[in-house]
Amino acid sequence: MRLLFVGDTVGKIGVEMLQEYLPKLKKDLKPQITIVNGENSTAVGRGISYKIYKQIMNAGADVITLGNHAWNNAEIVDFINDTPNLIRPANYPGPDVPGNGYTIVNVNGKMVAVINLQGLVFMDNLNNPFDTIDAIIKEIKKKVDFIFVDLHAETTSEKLAIARYLDGQISALVGTHTHVQTNDARILPGGTAFMTDAGMTGPYDGILGMQTDLILQRFITQRPVRFQVEENGAGILSGCVIDMSDRDGHAIKIKPILIDPDHPYGN
C-alpha cells in the first residue's frame, strides 16, 4: 500500500499548488490513497470552506484532515457531517462535536483508517490525545489493515512522544501545523513511519504563508497585527510518500516530497 500525504494547504496559492502538482504526483508515484491537510486553505489562512473542500477533492485528495483552525470558518458546521472524508481532530471535547475524528477508506479491499489528532502543548486545551487514540485504536484495530495519523501539534517532542507511544500499533504518524518540513523521516523500531512535520503547501514567499511585512511588524513592535495570507509570488508543496506492508500494515519506507523554486518538480 502506498500513501501520499500533503501538508498544511495555505490560501489560494496552496490550493493552486495542489491543482497543479497533485495530479502529477499521483501519476508518477501511483499512491493508492492520497491525504491532504486543508485546515489553512481559505483566503484568510484559517479553516476550510465547502468550495475549497470540493477543489481539493477534485485535485485528487481522498481524505482531507484539519487542525486547530477547524472551526474558524463557520460554514464548516453546515457540511462537515455530510462529508465523511473531511475529518477534524478526534480529541475535541464534548458529546456533540460536529463531524468525525477519523474515517476508514476501502482501497481495493484493504481498509485504511485515517485519524486526525491534535496535540496539547502550546495549543488549545482539548482532550488527552493519548487517551483518545487508545480508544480509537481499540475500536477499529480489528476492522482495518492500515492506520495513518495526522498529528496537528506545535512541539517536536510531543509529536515524537505520541509516535513512540504508538510505534507498532499504527502504520504511520506524520506531524502538521508548524509549516516547516523536518529532515527526520524514518521508520521507528516497531514499524511505524514517522516525520515530525510534513511542511506546508502554499506561498513560498512570506513567512509560513503570511505576508512578511506584517509578521515583521508583530515581532518588532510586539503589538497585535492582523496577519494576511501572501497572495503573490511562488508556491511550495510539501509532504511525503509512505509504503506500507500488505502483510502486517507496518511501514516499509517513508520519503519526503518538496516542490518549490529551489526544488523544481522532476529534479
C-alpha positions in Angstrom: 0.0 0.0 0.0 1.3 3.4 -1.0 0.1 6.5 0.8 0.7 10.1 -0.3 0.3 12.9 2.3 0.4 16.6 1.6 1.0 19.1 4.5 -1.0 22.2 5.5 -2.6 23.8 2.5 -2.4 27.6 2.9 -4.6 30.0 1.0 -5.2 30.4 -2.7 -1.6 29.6 -3.7 -1.8 26.4 -1.7 -4.9 25.2 -3.5 -3.4 26.1 -6.8 -0.3 24.1 -6.0 -2.5 21.1 -5.3 -4.4 21.6 -8.5 -1.1 21.8 -10.5 1.0 19.1 -8.8 -1.2 16.6 -7.1 -2.3 15.0 -10.5 1.4 14.8 -11.5 2.4 13.3 -8.2 -0.3 10.7 -8.4 0.6 9.8 -11.9 4.3 9.4 -11.1 4.1 7.9 -7.6 0.9 5.9 -8.1 -0.4 6.1 -4.5 -3.5 4.1 -3.6 -4.7 6.7 -1.2 -4.0 10.5 -1.0 -4.5 12.6 2.1 -4.2 16.4 2.3 -4.3 18.7 5.3 -6.6 21.6 4.5 -7.0 23.5 7.7 -5.4 26.7 6.4 -6.9 26.6 2.9 -9.3 29.6 3.0 -8.2 33.0 1.7 -7.5 34.2 5.2 -5.5 31.1 6.0 -7.8 29.7 8.7 -10.3 26.9 8.2 -11.9 25.4 5.1 -15.0 26.2 3.0 -17.2 23.8 1.1 -16.0 25.3 -2.2 -12.3 24.7 -1.3 -13.2 21.3 0.1 -14.5 20.4 -3.4 -11.5 21.9 -5.1 -9.1 19.8 -3.0 -11.0 16.7 -3.6 -11.2 17.4 -7.3 -7.5 17.9 -7.3 -7.0 14.3 -6.2 -7.4 14.0 -2.4 -9.2 11.0 -1.0 -9.3 12.4 2.6 -8.8 15.9 4.0 -7.6 16.5 7.5 -7.9 19.6 9.6 -6.4 21.0 12.9 -6.7 23.8 15.4 -8.4 26.1 12.8 -11.1 23.5 12.0 -13.9 25.8 13.2 -12.6 29.2 12.1 -14.8 29.3 9.0 -18.3 29.0 10.5 -19.6 27.4 7.3 -18.0 24.1 8.1 -20.8 23.1 10.5 -23.2 23.2 7.6 -21.4 20.4 5.7 -18.9 18.5 7.8 -21.4 16.0 8.9 -22.2 15.2 5.3 -18.5 14.8 4.2 -17.1 11.7 5.9 -13.8 12.1 4.1 -13.3 15.5 5.8 -12.1 14.9 9.3 -11.3 17.2 12.3 -9.1 16.4 15.3 -10.7 13.5 17.2 -9.9 14.8 20.7 -12.2 17.8 20.7 -14.1 17.6 24.0 -17.9 17.3 24.3 -20.5 14.8 23.3 -21.9 16.6 20.2 -18.8 17.7 18.2 -19.7 18.1 14.5 -18.0 15.7 12.1 -15.7 12.8 12.8 -12.1 12.5 14.0 -11.3 9.6 11.8 -12.5 7.8 8.6 -12.0 4.4 7.1 -11.4 4.1 3.4 -11.7 0.9 1.4 -8.8 0.7 -1.0 -9.1 -2.3 -3.3 -10.4 -4.4 -0.4 -7.8 -3.1 2.1 -9.2 -0.9 4.9 -7.2 2.3 5.6 -8.0 4.3 8.7 -7.1 8.0 8.7 -7.1 9.6 12.1 -6.8 13.3 12.8 -5.3 14.2 16.3 -4.3 17.5 17.9 -1.5 18.0 20.5 -1.9 20.0 23.7 1.4 21.7 24.2 1.1 25.4 23.3 -2.3 24.5 21.8 -6.0 24.6 22.7 -7.0 22.6 25.8 -8.5 19.5 24.1 -8.9 16.0 25.5 -5.8 14.0 26.2 -4.6 12.7 22.7 -3.1 9.5 24.3 -6.5 8.5 25.7 -8.3 9.5 22.5 -6.0 7.5 20.2 -6.1 4.5 22.6 -9.9 4.4 22.4 -10.0 4.7 18.6 -7.4 2.0 18.0 -9.3 -0.3 20.4 -12.4 0.4 18.4 -11.0 -0.1 14.9 -8.0 -2.3 15.1 -9.9 -5.5 14.0 -11.6 -3.6 11.2 -8.6 -2.1 9.4 -5.4 -3.1 7.7 -3.5 0.3 8.0 -3.7 3.2 10.3 -2.4 6.7 9.4 -2.4 9.6 11.9 -2.1 13.3 11.1 -0.9 14.8 14.4 -1.5 18.5 14.4 0.8 19.8 17.1 3.2 22.6 18.0 6.2 20.8 19.6 8.6 18.3 18.1 8.8 16.5 21.5 5.1 15.9 21.7 4.9 14.6 18.2 7.7 12.2 18.7 6.4 11.1 22.1 3.0 10.2 20.6 4.7 8.4 17.7 6.9 6.4 20.1 3.8 5.6 22.2 2.0 4.2 19.1 5.0 2.6 17.5 4.0 -0.8 16.2 0.3 -0.1 16.7 -0.1 2.1 13.6 1.3 2.3 10.1 2.4 5.9 10.2 2.3 9.2 12.1 3.1 12.5 10.3 3.0 15.9 12.0 1.4 19.1 10.7 0.9 22.7 12.0 4.4 24.2 12.1 4.6 24.6 8.3 8.3 23.7 8.0 9.3 20.3 6.7 11.6 18.4 9.0 14.6 16.3 8.0 13.8 13.3 10.2 11.6 10.9 8.1 12.2 7.4 9.4 10.8 4.0 10.4 10.6 3.6 14.1 11.7 0.2 15.7 8.2 -1.2 15.8 7.5 -0.5 12.2 5.7 2.9 12.3 6.7 5.6 9.8 7.3 9.0 11.4 8.1 12.5 10.3 7.8 15.4 12.7 6.3 17.8 10.2 5.3 17.4 6.6 5.7 21.1 5.9 3.2 23.4 4.2 1.7 23.8 0.8 1.2 27.4 -0.1 3.1 30.7 -0.6 6.8 30.2 -0.8 7.4 33.9 -0.2 6.3 35.4 3.0 6.7 33.8 6.4 4.9 30.4 6.9 2.3 31.5 4.3 1.7 35.0 5.8 2.8 38.4 4.4 6.3 39.2 5.6 5.9 42.8 6.5 3.0 42.0 8.9 5.0 39.3 10.6 8.0 41.6 11.0 5.8 44.3 12.4 4.5 41.9 15.0 8.0 40.9 16.1 9.4 44.4 16.0 6.6 46.2 17.8 5.3 43.4 20.0 1.8 44.8 19.3 -1.2 42.9 17.8 -1.2 42.7 14.0 -3.9 41.1 11.7 -1.9 38.6 9.6 -2.8 38.2 6.0 -2.0 35.3 3.6 0.6 36.0 1.0 -1.2 36.0 -2.4 1.7 36.7 -4.7 4.9 35.0 -5.7 6.0 31.4 -6.0 4.4 28.4 -4.3 5.6 25.4 -2.3 4.2 21.9 -1.9 5.4 19.7 1.0 4.6 16.2 2.1 5.7 12.6 2.0 5.0 9.2 0.4 4.8 6.1 2.6 5.0 2.5 1.5 3.3 0.0 3.9 3.3 -3.8 4.0 0.1 -5.5 3.0 1.2 -8.4 5.3 1.2 -6.6 8.6 0.4 -3.0 8.0 3.8 -1.8 9.1 5.7 0.9 7.2 8.5 -0.1 4.8 9.6 3.3 3.6 8.9 7.0 4.0 10.3 9.6 1.7 9.7 13.4 1.9 8.3 15.4 -1.0 9.3 19.0 -1.6 8.4 21.2 -4.6 9.5 24.8 -4.6 11.7 27.2 -6.7 14.8 25.6 -5.2 13.5 22.1 -5.7 11.6 22.0 -9.1 9.4 19.1 -9.7 11.1 16.3 -11.5 14.6 17.2 -10.5 
